[in-house]
Amino acid sequence: MSPAIETEGLSKRYDEEVAVNDLSVSIDPGTVYGFLGPNGAGKTTTMRMLTTLTRPTSGTARVAGASIEDRDTVTPHIGYLPDEPPLYDELTGREQLTYIAGLRDLPEAETHERMTDLFDRFDLLEDADKRIDSYSTGMRKKLGIMQAVIHHPRVVFLDEPTTGLDPRAARTMRDTIAELAAREMTIFLSTHILPVVDELADSVGVIHEGRLVAEGAPEELKRRAETGEQRSLEDAFLDVTHDTPETNVPTR
Ligand SMILES: Nc1ncnc2c1ncn2[C@@H]1O[C@H](COP(=O)(O)OP(=O)(O)OP(=O)(O)O)[C@@H](O)[C@H]1O
């Protein structure tokens, strides 16, 4: 079974700033991979390289079996929910999804069926025909994930998917992520919300100043290597990123 995501020495430099430094990971299909790191650690830059939106300075990566240099082969197999979902404010939610499904060459009947299911699941049926410029932040986020998965991609990249959602919507988002993973979708999940990672991730990578500083199952990261003592994922995160509890790392 070839990895869903595989990177080898992936690096991105902006002038003097090394945003991502020699990143090598291998992620199996059907895995939820929690990608953690403090602000400015290199998470978004990594996701932008893996989704072919920005080119690496050096190193290679394959996503869903194709090189990220081969944008046309990669993009049909991936979905991406960036921090700010790319939406057309003047469209309605339904028009936006129809447009995206059209770009993805999804047949009309399937589009209709999946759209109805997604609007229902995220409790947006009543708002489906309202213009996006009337949507709240949480509603935009919901529509953002809907358009990231409507074509049933093999690999989906989610940047802070639960931020801005109320508790019920956050629950729906977590349930949806778990369901997608059960359907063999690979989820690359970047978030600061450690309980979400703790609940969903099969594997966790921690990036700090562009480098991968820890990787393993959440349970492994929580177990102190030397003593076997259990600690929280928050403690583990703060430890490997050399922050202290005073540095205001959001955990909810
Ligand atoms: N277009 C750019 N030009 C210059 N520097 C950039 C650019 N994009 C990112 N950087 C820098 O690269 C580093 C990594 O940024 P990135 O956005 O990947 O971090 P992040 O882990 O996603 O952070 P956050 O959690 O705050 O979203 C930061 O120091 C940032 O200033």
PDBQT file of the ligand as one rigid body, heavy atoms in Angstrom, charges set to zero:
ROOT
HETATM    1  N1  LIG A 301       4.213  34.453   1.676  1.00  0.00    +0.000 N 
HETATM    2  C1  LIG A 301       5.125  34.536   2.663  1.00  0.00    +0.000 A 
HETATM    3  N2  LIG A 301       6.155  35.401   2.594  1.00  0.00    +0.000 NA
HETATM    4  C2  LIG A 301       7.064  35.492   3.582  1.00  0.00    +0.000 A 
HETATM    5  N3  LIG A 301       7.052  34.732   4.702  1.00  0.00    +0.000 NA
HETATM    6  C3  LIG A 301       6.042  33.857   4.834  1.00  0.00    +0.000 A 
HETATM    7  C4  LIG A 301       5.021  33.704   3.831  1.00  0.00    +0.000 A 
HETATM    8  N4  LIG A 301       4.147  32.742   4.243  1.00  0.00    +0.000 NA
HETATM    9  C5  LIG A 301       4.593  32.328   5.446  1.00  0.00    +0.000 A 
HETATM   10  N5  LIG A 301       5.731  32.986   5.799  1.00  0.00    +0.000 N 
HETATM   11  C6  LIG A 301       6.494  32.781   7.041  1.00  0.00    +0.000 C 
HETATM   12  O1  LIG A 301       6.750  31.404   7.171  1.00  0.00    +0.000 OA
HETATM   13  C7  LIG A 301       6.609  30.998   8.520  1.00  0.00    +0.000 C 
HETATM   14  C8  LIG A 301       5.572  29.878   8.605  1.00  0.00    +0.000 C 
HETATM   15  O2  LIG A 301       4.270  30.415   8.345  1.00  0.00    +0.000 OA
HETATM   16  P1  LIG A 301       2.955  29.509   8.264  1.00  0.00    +0.000 P 
HETATM   17  O3  LIG A 301       1.848  30.411   7.844  1.00  0.00    +0.000 OA
HETATM   18  O4  LIG A 301       3.238  28.317   7.449  1.00  0.00    +0.000 OA
HETATM   19  O5  LIG A 301       2.795  29.076   9.787  1.00  0.00    +0.000 OA
HETATM   20  P2  LIG A 301       1.575  28.340  10.536  1.00  0.00    +0.000 P 
HETATM   21  O6  LIG A 301       2.190  27.217  11.298  1.00  0.00    +0.000 OA
HETATM   22  O7  LIG A 301       0.500  28.018   9.577  1.00  0.00    +0.000 OA
HETATM   23  O8  LIG A 301       1.103  29.471  11.548  1.00  0.00    +0.000 OA
HETATM   24  P3  LIG A 301      -0.357  29.816  12.203  1.00  0.00    +0.000 P 
HETATM   25  O9  LIG A 301      -0.626  28.740  13.198  1.00  0.00    +0.000 OA
HETATM   26  O10 LIG A 301      -0.087  31.126  12.857  1.00  0.00    +0.000 OA
HETATM   27  O11 LIG A 301      -1.342  29.877  11.087  1.00  0.00    +0.000 OA
HETATM   28  C9  LIG A 301       6.243  32.229   9.322  1.00  0.00    +0.000 C 
HETATM   29  O12 LIG A 301       7.414  32.754   9.907  1.00  0.00    +0.000 OA
HETATM   30  C10 LIG A 301       5.706  33.182   8.269  1.00  0.00    +0.000 C 
HETATM   31  O13 LIG A 301       5.984  34.513   8.627  1.00  0.00    +0.000 OA
ENDROOT
TORSDOF 0
